[in-house]
Amino acid sequence: MAEPPLPITELPRLADEADIAALAAVHLDAIASGASVSFMADTPPGEVLAFWREAAGSRRQATILVARDAAGRIVGTVQLQPAWAPNQPHRAEVAKLLVDCQARRRGLGEALMLAIEERALAMGFTLLTLDTASGDADRLYRRLGWAEVGRIPGYALNPDGSPCDTMIFYRLLA
């Protein structure tokens, strides 16, 4: 892939309130577009904001990458969450790949995934896993070389309350 469509950087450990609010806005945008990303359509925005305050807090274990537009506004994000178990120091989970609706179809999801894989390898991780609602980003993951492990029917709910299947993927790095 050529240069990423927008600069991708790591969110500082002490994320400021403006960045936390921007992450929540991207997340709310994904929910409004029908993506099954942890919250329901009627979730109060304050709950999503609280999620990001915790996720982006200084004690976090996750690495959070963000993509910013020309004005510096966050329009995409992805997380790398190291496995907690002592016998899995080589493994991490990729989570919350989110791209604002207005920034989609420009290669930003792919750029974020490639950047998180590169960051994971630099951190010493050699096995990545992720789960996604069927029909969300599964085509992207396959195109990038991720292997599907399987599908769990009715694993989560879409924002409108209808059940959705979840697909599990993994990728070996190095």
Disulfide bonds with the S-S distance in Angstrom:
none
